[in-house]
Structure formats: structure tokens, C-alpha cells
């Protein structure tokens, strides 16, 4: 894991928590090396996509010195050339704690500017009050949950050969989901827990094989975004030409941030629907 692009980031290291605005804390990582590893041409990606980050530990000061707390939604488009390493993102957000902003708009523009520069693409930010967060509520993933299938599992290392089509089913349109997705941080080895929704039209997937395949990420080390891209590419390859596919993962938060990558053959933007485990 020593050659991972995040090796020089704050991940896995002791860090001073700075409470005064310091945008230089953001540590961007190019998407290109992982796309090259997956055989992707950044000029002809086989998917549309976005990464939705939710922050639940955001605070700053008003001109009178009074603290404000809020939640925030950050949308990183796939056309942004870089992602931001999560611990550096958290350190950056902490640097706002003792920083005075004129109003919410001032904070919003600061966040959008800093993150867009780091990501090399237009990052959209939305602030939510505690009342707005409460009103948004909790949701369940749509479609059929495949977690209760009686499946024998013996592989916990990433293995796309575990995927297969149903033996005698014709084309289908269906939505499946699983809460069994787990991968590991490629630098610290800490577990990343997630739920994943798979919506597609094409040859029918064998549901048991999909369970085995998703469980095979259990010892796999990669960032959230790259795990979702692997899942998308492996399933799309199996479905073949003409299929439509969307893979949307909702990961459990760590350090006050959750990351929710979305990749699809169709343009658009997913709903940011918070699950109970989030």
C-alpha cells in the first residue's frame, strides 16, 4: 500500500487540529491513476457520475462571535479531475470552527471556491440547518434486498469472476440492493461500511452470484469512489452492449463525513437520501 496516491496525505498520521481557516489543509488526489488502472480513458468514460459527501460536524462564528452549527452536502462531479482525501477534508472543515464569516452565503462561497480549486471542477455545496436536516428524514433503498438469500460464501478477496447471469431468465429491469458492502481504506486499513443499490435493464443477474461478488470486496483496499467504479464496470461488462446500469453506494460516515458515489450509463443526479445506518 506504500505506493498509493494517498500515502503522503494526513491519513494514518497524527495531525494537529487547526481551528482557524486554512484551505491549504485540503489534500487532492488525481482520479487518473485509478482510471488508468481500470483501463478507462478520461475523455471517454463509460459512465456519468457524481460523489455526494455529507458533513454533520460543521461550525463557524458569526461577526458577534456566536457559534453556528449546520450540516452540509457537497457534490463532486465526475468531471472534477481530483477527489479530496477524506481526513484532509475533515481537517479543513475543522479549521472553520473559530473562523468568522459574515453570513451563510459568505461561508457557502468560501467552501465552493476552495473545494472547486482542490477538485479541479465545480463542486456544489448546500448548507442545512438542524431543522432542515430533521425534516429531511431517513429513507430505505428502493428495490429488492438480496441480503437474506441462503448463499454459501468462501471468497473475501475481490473477484469479478464470481458474477454470473441467471441461467434461464430473459431481459429484465430491476432494482437490487445490499447492505453487505465492506472494503478497507488503502492507507490505514480501516473498514469502510456501505449499502449499495444496483439498478439495471438487460440480461438478468444471478442474485446469489451478486451477493458473493459484493462480499468479495470485504478484504479489498480502495477508496469508496474506486470500489463503486469497479462494481459498475464489472456488472456492465457482464450485461453487455445495450444494457443500462446505475450503481449507487451509501457509505457509513467516518469523522463526521459520509461519501456516496454514483455511477450510471444515464445522465442525471441521484437523490441524497440518508439511510438509517448513516
C-alpha positions as CSV (number, residue, x, y, z in Angstrom):
1,X,0.0,0.0,0.0
2,X,3.0,2.3,0.1
3,X,2.6,3.4,-3.5
4,X,-1.0,4.5,-3.1
5,X,-1.6,8.2,-4.1
6,X,-2.8,8.9,-0.6
7,X,0.3,7.7,1.1
8,X,1.6,11.3,1.6
9,X,-1.8,12.5,2.8
10,X,-2.7,13.0,6.5
11,X,-4.3,9.5,6.6
12,X,-2.8,7.3,9.3
13,X,-0.7,10.1,10.8
14,X,-1.0,12.3,13.9
15,X,-2.4,15.6,12.9
16,X,-2.7,19.0,14.6
17,X,-6.3,20.2,14.6
18,X,-6.3,23.8,13.4
19,X,-9.4,25.8,14.2
20,X,-8.7,28.9,12.1
21,X,-9.4,28.9,8.3
22,X,-6.7,27.0,6.5
23,X,-7.6,26.0,2.9
24,X,-4.2,24.5,2.3
25,X,-5.2,21.6,4.5
26,X,-7.1,20.1,1.6
27,X,-5.2,17.2,0.0
28,X,-6.4,16.5,-3.6
29,X,-5.8,13.2,-5.3
30,X,-6.0,12.8,-9.1
31,X,-8.6,10.4,-10.4
32,X,-6.4,9.5,-13.4
33,X,-4.1,6.8,-11.9
34,X,-7.0,4.7,-10.7
35,X,-8.9,5.2,-14.0
36,X,-5.8,4.0,-15.9
37,X,-5.6,1.0,-13.6
38,X,-9.2,0.2,-14.6
39,X,-8.4,0.8,-18.3
40,X,-10.5,3.9,-18.5
41,X,-10.0,6.8,-20.9
42,X,-10.9,10.0,-19.0
43,X,-12.0,11.5,-22.3
44,X,-14.4,8.6,-23.0
45,X,-15.7,7.4,-19.6
46,X,-18.4,4.7,-19.8
47,X,-20.4,6.3,-17.1
48,X,-21.8,9.6,-15.8
49,X,-21.2,10.2,-12.1
50,X,-21.0,12.2,-9.0
51,X,-19.7,11.8,-5.5
52,X,-22.0,13.2,-2.8
53,X,-20.4,13.9,0.6
54,X,-22.4,14.8,3.7
55,X,-20.9,16.6,6.6
56,X,-22.5,16.5,10.1
57,X,-19.8,18.4,12.0
58,X,-19.8,21.9,10.5
59,X,-19.5,25.0,12.7
60,X,-18.3,28.6,12.4
61,X,-18.6,32.0,14.1
62,X,-20.9,35.0,13.3
63,X,-19.5,38.5,13.4
64,X,-20.8,38.7,17.0
65,X,-18.7,35.7,18.0
66,X,-21.7,33.4,18.3
67,X,-21.1,29.8,17.0
68,X,-23.4,28.3,14.4
69,X,-23.8,24.6,13.6
70,X,-25.0,23.1,10.4
71,X,-24.9,20.1,8.1
72,X,-23.6,20.3,4.6
73,X,-23.9,18.5,1.3
74,X,-21.0,18.6,-1.2
75,X,-21.4,17.3,-4.7
76,X,-18.2,16.5,-6.6
77,X,-19.0,15.9,-10.3
78,X,-17.2,13.2,-12.2
79,X,-15.7,15.8,-14.5
80,X,-13.7,17.1,-11.5
81,X,-10.2,15.8,-12.2
82,X,-9.4,15.1,-8.5
83,X,-11.0,13.8,-5.4
84,X,-10.2,15.1,-1.9
85,X,-8.7,12.8,0.7
86,X,-11.3,12.5,3.5
87,X,-9.1,13.2,6.5
88,X,-7.7,16.3,4.9
89,X,-11.3,17.4,4.2
90,X,-12.2,16.9,7.8
91,X,-9.2,18.9,9.0
92,X,-10.1,21.7,6.6
93,X,-13.7,21.8,7.9
94,X,-12.4,21.9,11.5
95,X,-10.4,24.9,10.5
96,X,-13.7,26.8,10.2
97,X,-14.6,26.3,13.8
98,X,-13.1,29.5,15.1
99,X,-13.4,31.5,11.9
100,X,-15.8,34.4,11.5
101,X,-18.0,34.6,8.4
102,X,-20.3,37.5,7.6
103,X,-23.2,35.2,6.9
104,X,-24.1,31.8,5.4
105,X,-23.6,33.0,1.9
106,X,-20.1,34.0,2.7
107,X,-19.3,30.6,4.1
108,X,-21.0,28.9,1.1
109,X,-19.0,30.8,-1.4
110,X,-15.8,30.0,0.5
111,X,-16.5,26.3,0.6
112,X,-17.4,26.2,-3.1
113,X,-14.3,28.1,-4.1
114,X,-11.8,26.1,-2.1
115,X,-13.3,22.7,-3.0
116,X,-13.6,23.5,-6.7
117,X,-10.0,24.6,-6.8
118,X,-8.9,21.4,-5.0
119,X,-11.0,19.2,-7.1
120,X,-10.3,21.0,-10.4
121,X,-14.0,21.0,-11.1
122,X,-17.2,22.8,-10.0
123,X,-18.2,21.5,-6.5
124,X,-21.7,22.3,-5.4
125,X,-22.4,23.0,-1.7
126,X,-25.7,23.1,0.2
127,X,-26.0,24.1,3.9
128,X,-28.7,22.6,6.1
129,X,-29.9,23.8,9.5
130,X,-30.6,21.3,12.2
131,X,-34.4,21.8,11.4
132,X,-33.8,21.1,7.7
133,X,-31.8,18.0,8.5
134,X,-34.5,16.7,10.8
135,X,-37.2,17.4,8.2
136,X,-35.3,15.5,5.5
137,X,-35.8,12.3,7.5
138,X,-34.5,8.8,6.8
139,X,-35.1,6.6,3.8
140,X,-34.8,3.0,2.7
141,X,-33.1,1.9,-0.5
142,X,-35.6,1.0,-3.2
143,X,-35.9,-2.4,-4.8
144,X,-35.2,-5.9,-3.6
145,X,-32.8,-6.6,-0.8
146,X,-30.6,-9.6,-1.7
147,X,-29.0,-10.0,1.8
148,X,-31.3,-12.7,3.1
149,X,-30.6,-15.2,0.3
150,X,-29.2,-18.5,1.5
151,X,-25.8,-18.2,-0.1
152,X,-22.6,-20.1,0.7
153,X,-19.6,-17.7,0.7
154,X,-15.9,-18.7,0.6
155,X,-14.1,-15.7,-1.0
156,X,-13.4,-12.4,0.7
157,X,-10.9,-11.1,-1.9
158,X,-12.1,-9.1,-4.8
159,X,-13.1,-11.5,-7.6
160,X,-15.2,-10.3,-10.6
161,X,-15.4,-13.9,-11.9
162,X,-18.0,-14.6,-9.1
163,X,-20.6,-12.6,-11.1
164,X,-22.9,-14.5,-13.4
165,X,-26.2,-14.2,-15.3
166,X,-29.3,-16.1,-14.3
167,X,-29.5,-19.4,-16.1
168,X,-32.7,-19.2,-18.0
169,X,-34.1,-15.7,-17.5
170,X,-34.8,-13.2,-20.3
171,X,-34.1,-9.5,-20.2
172,X,-35.3,-7.7,-17.0
173,X,-35.5,-4.3,-15.5
174,X,-34.9,-4.4,-11.8
175,X,-33.5,-2.6,-8.7
176,X,-31.5,-4.6,-6.2
177,X,-29.7,-3.5,-3.1
178,X,-27.4,-4.9,-0.4
179,X,-26.0,-3.7,2.9
180,X,-23.1,-6.2,2.9
181,X,-20.6,-4.0,1.1
182,X,-17.4,-3.6,3.1
183,X,-14.0,-2.5,1.8
184,X,-10.9,-1.2,3.5
185,X,-9.0,2.1,3.4
186,X,-6.0,1.6,1.2
187,X,-3.7,3.5,3.6
188,X,-4.9,2.8,7.1
189,X,-6.7,-0.5,6.6
190,X,-9.7,0.8,8.5
191,X,-13.0,-0.8,7.4
192,X,-15.5,1.2,5.2
193,X,-19.1,0.0,5.5
194,X,-21.7,0.7,2.9
195,X,-25.0,-0.1,1.3
196,X,-25.2,-0.4,-2.5
197,X,-28.1,-0.1,-4.9
198,X,-27.9,-1.6,-8.4
199,X,-30.5,-0.6,-11.0
200,X,-30.3,-2.1,-14.5
201,X,-32.0,-3.2,-17.6
202,X,-30.6,-6.1,-19.5
203,X,-29.9,-9.9,-19.1
204,X,-30.9,-11.0,-15.6
205,X,-28.2,-11.1,-13.0
206,X,-28.0,-14.2,-10.8
207,X,-28.8,-12.7,-7.4
208,X,-26.7,-15.3,-5.4
209,X,-23.7,-14.6,-7.5
210,X,-24.1,-10.8,-6.9
211,X,-24.1,-11.4,-3.1
212,X,-20.9,-13.4,-3.4
213,X,-19.3,-10.8,-5.6
214,X,-20.2,-7.9,-3.3
215,X,-18.9,-9.8,-0.3
216,X,-15.6,-10.4,-2.2
217,X,-14.8,-6.6,-1.6
218,X,-14.6,-7.4,2.2
219,X,-10.8,-7.5,2.2
220,X,-10.3,-5.2,-0.8
221,X,-8.4,-2.0,-0.3
222,X,-9.6,1.0,-2.2
223,X,-11.4,4.3,-1.8
224,X,-15.2,4.4,-2.0
225,X,-15.3,6.0,-5.4
226,X,-13.0,3.4,-6.9
227,X,-14.9,0.5,-5.4
228,X,-18.1,1.7,-7.0
229,X,-16.4,2.2,-10.3
230,X,-15.1,-1.4,-10.2
231,X,-18.6,-2.7,-9.4
232,X,-20.1,-0.6,-12.2
233,X,-17.5,-1.8,-14.8
234,X,-17.7,-5.5,-13.8
235,X,-21.5,-5.6,-14.0
236,X,-21.7,-3.6,-17.2
237,X,-19.2,-6.0,-18.8
238,X,-21.4,-8.9,-17.8
239,X,-24.6,-7.3,-19.0
240,X,-23.2,-6.5,-22.4
241,X,-24.0,-3.9,-25.1
242,X,-27.3,-2.1,-24.8
243,X,-27.7,-2.6,-21.1
244,X,-28.4,0.3,-18.8
245,X,-26.9,0.4,-15.3
246,X,-26.7,2.6,-12.2
247,X,-24.6,1.8,-9.2
248,X,-25.1,4.0,-6.1
249,X,-23.3,3.3,-2.8
250,X,-24.2,5.0,0.5
251,X,-21.3,4.6,2.9
252,X,-21.4,5.0,6.7
253,X,-19.8,8.2,7.9
254,X,-16.4,8.4,9.4
255,X,-15.1,11.6,11.2
256,X,-18.4,13.3,10.5
257,X,-18.3,12.7,6.8
258,X,-20.1,10.1,4.6
259,X,-19.2,9.5,0.9
260,X,-21.8,8.4,-1.6
261,X,-20.5,7.6,-5.1
262,X,-23.0,7.3,-8.0
263,X,-22.1,5.9,-11.5
264,X,-24.6,5.5,-14.3
265,X,-25.0,4.9,-18.0
266,X,-27.7,7.6,-17.8
267,X,-27.1,11.3,-17.2
268,X,-28.6,12.9,-14.2
269,X,-28.1,13.3,-10.4
270,X,-29.1,10.9,-7.6
271,X,-31.3,11.9,-4.7
272,X,-29.2,12.3,-1.5
273,X,-31.5,10.1,0.7
274,X,-29.9,9.4,4.1
275,X,-30.2,5.8,5.3
276,X,-30.8,4.9,9.0
277,X,-27.3,3.5,9.3
278,X,-25.9,6.8,8.1
